[in-house]
């Protein structure tokens, strides 16, 4: 356990603190999205109301209406940026294994569990950063409250305006989904390369926008696809189960793959 804690501290320093420029980029992007959301609502929007509009996503695409398929910039930019946080560091660390592996990690299990926990912490910090930026934006806009009005100008009809429920969907389900998607990137980059690890998540993000299916996890990040806005929308616990199974599958897969790799 002491060895794992030591490794997590190392990954925090090398894989999170040294990614400070990515957090600056996220702050800039979320700030733009938040301002746009506040201007769109134009009625003294609160923190969770702004959050609903930043993470609103899009309605289910229906080609019969003849409307061009357009993926919302907020959704796509956030998912792809979150993936960039993890698309390089694990593979880079693995390439250094010959000079440091034995003394630092001792075995592949410790190395892998450290990277799994690093991903969880990184993903939580991504959402924490987004929340803080949205909160500050709402405060500057004149409303620091967490009350959610059902009649505010959202891009759909809000069915549940309970503040705790809205927070769970926007941030807890969202963070859990990013953890699972980023775990896919980490595992596949260990099997192939950082680029080939990143590409499947791009595909998942696009397919999720095109198809409303619970097994396409990108739907969890679009609030218009959830039970907050749809009677048949994704329910919180079901979405959480899907991404947990996805995360667990790729976590176990990565452990098996590393067992077969040469440490030196």
C-alpha positions as CSV (number, residue, x, y, z in Angstrom):
1,X,0.0,0.0,0.0
2,X,2.8,2.4,0.8
3,X,4.4,1.8,-2.6
4,X,1.1,2.5,-4.3
5,X,0.6,5.7,-2.4
6,X,4.1,6.8,-3.3
7,X,3.4,6.0,-7.0
8,X,0.1,7.9,-6.9
9,X,1.9,11.0,-5.5
10,X,4.5,10.7,-8.3
11,X,1.7,10.4,-10.9
12,X,-0.1,13.4,-9.4
13,X,3.1,15.5,-9.8
14,X,4.1,14.2,-13.2
15,X,0.7,13.5,-14.8
16,X,-1.5,16.2,-13.3
17,X,0.5,19.2,-12.0
18,X,2.6,19.2,-15.2
19,X,-0.6,19.3,-17.2
20,X,-1.4,22.8,-15.8
21,X,-1.6,24.3,-19.3
22,X,-4.5,21.9,-20.2
23,X,-6.4,23.1,-17.2
24,X,-5.8,26.7,-18.3
25,X,-7.2,25.7,-21.7
26,X,-10.2,24.1,-20.0
27,X,-10.8,27.2,-17.9
28,X,-10.8,29.3,-21.1
29,X,-13.2,27.0,-23.0
30,X,-15.6,26.5,-20.1
31,X,-15.6,30.3,-19.4
32,X,-16.7,30.9,-23.0
33,X,-19.4,28.3,-22.8
34,X,-20.6,29.7,-19.5
35,X,-20.8,33.3,-20.8
36,X,-22.7,32.0,-23.8
37,X,-25.1,30.1,-21.5
38,X,-25.7,33.2,-19.3
39,X,-26.3,35.4,-22.4
40,X,-28.7,32.8,-23.8
41,X,-30.7,32.6,-20.6
42,X,-30.6,36.3,-20.1
43,X,-32.5,36.1,-16.8
44,X,-29.9,36.1,-13.9
45,X,-29.1,32.4,-14.3
46,X,-27.8,30.4,-11.2
47,X,-25.0,28.0,-11.0
48,X,-26.9,24.8,-11.9
49,X,-29.0,26.6,-14.5
50,X,-25.8,27.6,-16.3
51,X,-24.5,24.0,-15.9
52,X,-27.6,22.6,-17.6
53,X,-27.0,24.9,-20.6
54,X,-23.2,24.2,-20.7
55,X,-23.8,20.4,-20.7
56,X,-27.1,20.5,-22.5
57,X,-25.9,18.6,-25.6
58,X,-28.5,18.0,-28.3
59,X,-31.9,16.4,-28.9
60,X,-32.0,12.9,-30.5
61,X,-31.2,13.3,-34.1
62,X,-34.0,12.4,-36.5
63,X,-33.2,12.5,-40.2
64,X,-36.9,12.6,-41.1
65,X,-37.1,16.2,-40.0
66,X,-34.5,17.2,-42.6
67,X,-32.4,19.1,-40.1
68,X,-28.7,18.9,-40.7
69,X,-26.7,16.8,-38.2
70,X,-24.7,19.2,-36.1
71,X,-22.8,18.1,-33.0
72,X,-22.9,20.8,-30.3
73,X,-19.5,22.4,-29.9
74,X,-19.8,22.4,-26.1
75,X,-20.3,18.7,-26.0
76,X,-17.7,17.7,-28.5
77,X,-15.0,20.1,-27.3
78,X,-15.4,19.0,-23.6
79,X,-15.2,15.2,-24.4
80,X,-12.2,15.6,-26.7
81,X,-10.4,17.9,-24.4
82,X,-10.9,15.6,-21.4
83,X,-9.4,12.8,-23.5
84,X,-6.3,14.8,-24.2
85,X,-5.5,14.9,-20.5
86,X,-4.8,11.2,-20.5
87,X,-3.7,10.4,-24.1
88,X,0.0,10.6,-23.6
89,X,1.3,10.3,-20.0
90,X,0.8,6.5,-19.3
91,X,2.5,5.5,-22.5
92,X,5.4,7.9,-21.9
93,X,5.8,6.5,-18.4
94,X,5.8,3.0,-19.7
95,X,8.7,3.8,-22.1
96,X,10.8,4.8,-19.1
97,X,10.2,1.4,-17.3
98,X,13.7,0.1,-18.0
99,X,15.4,2.8,-15.9
100,X,12.9,3.2,-13.1
101,X,10.3,0.4,-13.0
102,X,11.9,-2.0,-10.5
103,X,12.9,0.6,-7.9
104,X,9.6,2.6,-8.1
105,X,6.8,0.2,-8.9
106,X,8.2,-3.3,-8.2
107,X,5.5,-5.0,-10.3
108,X,3.1,-4.2,-13.2
109,X,0.0,-4.3,-10.9
110,X,1.2,-1.4,-8.8
111,X,2.0,0.6,-12.0
112,X,-1.4,-0.1,-13.5
113,X,-3.4,0.6,-10.3
114,X,-1.6,3.8,-9.9
115,X,-2.5,4.9,-13.5
116,X,-6.1,3.8,-12.9
117,X,-6.4,5.9,-9.8
118,X,-4.6,8.7,-11.5
119,X,-7.2,8.7,-14.2
120,X,-10.0,8.8,-11.7
121,X,-8.4,11.8,-9.9
122,X,-7.7,13.5,-13.2
123,X,-11.3,13.2,-14.4
124,X,-12.7,14.4,-11.1
125,X,-10.4,17.5,-11.3
126,X,-11.6,18.1,-14.8
127,X,-15.2,18.3,-13.6
128,X,-14.2,20.2,-10.5
129,X,-12.5,22.8,-12.7
130,X,-15.6,23.1,-14.9
131,X,-17.8,23.5,-11.8
132,X,-15.6,26.3,-10.4
133,X,-15.5,28.2,-13.7
134,X,-19.3,27.9,-14.1
135,X,-19.8,29.0,-10.4
136,X,-17.5,32.0,-10.8
137,X,-19.2,32.9,-14.1
138,X,-22.6,32.7,-12.4
139,X,-21.4,34.9,-9.5
140,X,-20.1,37.5,-11.9
141,X,-23.4,37.3,-13.7
142,X,-25.2,38.2,-10.4
143,X,-26.5,34.8,-9.1
144,X,-24.5,32.5,-6.9
145,X,-27.6,30.4,-6.0
146,X,-28.1,26.7,-6.7
147,X,-31.8,26.9,-7.1
148,X,-33.1,25.5,-10.5
149,X,-36.2,27.1,-12.0
150,X,-38.3,24.8,-14.2
151,X,-39.4,27.7,-16.4
152,X,-36.0,29.1,-17.1
153,X,-35.1,29.3,-20.9
154,X,-33.5,26.0,-21.4
155,X,-33.2,24.2,-24.8
156,X,-35.8,21.7,-23.7
157,X,-38.6,21.3,-21.2
158,X,-37.1,20.5,-17.8
159,X,-38.9,17.7,-16.1
160,X,-37.1,17.7,-12.8
161,X,-35.7,20.9,-11.2
162,X,-34.5,19.3,-7.9
163,X,-31.1,20.9,-7.3
164,X,-29.4,17.7,-6.0
165,X,-30.7,15.7,-8.9
166,X,-29.5,18.2,-11.4
167,X,-26.1,18.2,-9.8
168,X,-25.9,14.4,-9.9
169,X,-26.6,14.3,-13.6
170,X,-24.4,17.2,-14.6
171,X,-21.4,16.4,-12.5
172,X,-21.5,12.9,-10.9
173,X,-22.8,11.0,-13.9
174,X,-20.7,13.3,-16.2
175,X,-17.5,12.6,-14.3
176,X,-18.1,8.9,-14.1
177,X,-18.6,8.9,-17.9
178,X,-15.3,10.7,-18.5
179,X,-13.5,8.3,-16.1
180,X,-14.8,5.4,-18.3
181,X,-14.0,7.0,-21.6
182,X,-10.5,8.0,-20.5
183,X,-9.9,4.5,-19.2
184,X,-10.6,3.3,-22.7
185,X,-7.9,5.7,-24.0
186,X,-5.4,4.6,-21.4
187,X,-5.9,0.9,-22.0
188,X,-5.8,1.1,-25.8
189,X,-2.7,3.2,-25.8
190,X,-1.0,0.6,-23.8
191,X,-2.1,-2.0,-26.4
192,X,-1.4,0.1,-29.5
193,X,-0.4,3.8,-29.4
194,X,-1.8,7.1,-27.9
195,X,-3.4,8.0,-31.3
196,X,-5.1,4.6,-31.6
197,X,-6.2,4.9,-28.0
198,X,-7.8,8.3,-28.7
199,X,-9.6,7.6,-31.9
200,X,-12.2,5.2,-30.5
201,X,-13.4,7.8,-28.0
202,X,-13.8,10.3,-30.9
203,X,-15.9,7.6,-32.6
204,X,-18.0,7.0,-29.4
205,X,-18.5,10.8,-29.0
206,X,-19.8,11.1,-32.6
207,X,-22.0,8.0,-32.5
208,X,-23.4,9.1,-29.1
209,X,-24.5,12.4,-30.7
210,X,-26.1,10.5,-33.7
211,X,-27.8,7.7,-31.8
212,X,-29.7,7.9,-28.5
213,X,-28.6,4.6,-26.9
214,X,-27.8,3.9,-23.3
215,X,-24.7,1.8,-24.3
216,X,-23.2,4.8,-26.0
217,X,-21.9,6.7,-23.0
218,X,-21.6,10.1,-24.6
219,X,-25.3,10.4,-24.2
220,X,-24.8,10.7,-20.4
221,X,-23.0,14.0,-20.9
222,X,-25.8,15.5,-22.9
223,X,-28.5,16.6,-20.4
224,X,-31.2,16.7,-23.1
225,X,-30.8,12.9,-23.4
226,X,-31.3,12.2,-19.7
227,X,-34.4,11.9,-17.6
228,X,-34.0,15.6,-16.7
229,X,-35.5,16.5,-20.0
230,X,-37.1,13.2,-21.4
231,X,-39.6,10.8,-20.0
232,X,-37.6,8.0,-21.7
233,X,-34.2,9.6,-21.0
234,X,-31.2,8.0,-19.4
235,X,-31.8,7.4,-15.7
236,X,-29.0,8.3,-13.4
237,X,-28.3,4.8,-11.9
238,X,-28.6,3.1,-15.2
239,X,-26.1,5.4,-16.9
240,X,-23.8,4.9,-13.9
241,X,-24.0,1.1,-14.2
242,X,-23.2,1.2,-17.9
243,X,-20.1,3.4,-17.5
244,X,-19.0,1.3,-14.4
245,X,-19.1,-1.9,-16.5
246,X,-17.2,-0.1,-19.3
247,X,-14.6,1.2,-16.9
248,X,-14.2,-2.2,-15.1
249,X,-13.9,-4.0,-18.5
250,X,-11.0,-1.8,-19.7
251,X,-9.4,-1.7,-16.3
252,X,-9.2,-5.5,-16.2
253,X,-8.2,-5.7,-19.9
254,X,-5.3,-3.3,-19.2
255,X,-4.1,-5.4,-16.3
256,X,-4.1,-8.5,-18.5
257,X,-2.2,-6.7,-21.3
258,X,0.5,-5.4,-19.0
259,X,1.0,-8.9,-17.5
260,X,2.2,-10.0,-20.9
261,X,4.5,-7.1,-21.5
262,X,8.2,-7.1,-20.8
263,X,9.0,-4.9,-17.8
264,X,12.5,-4.3,-19.0
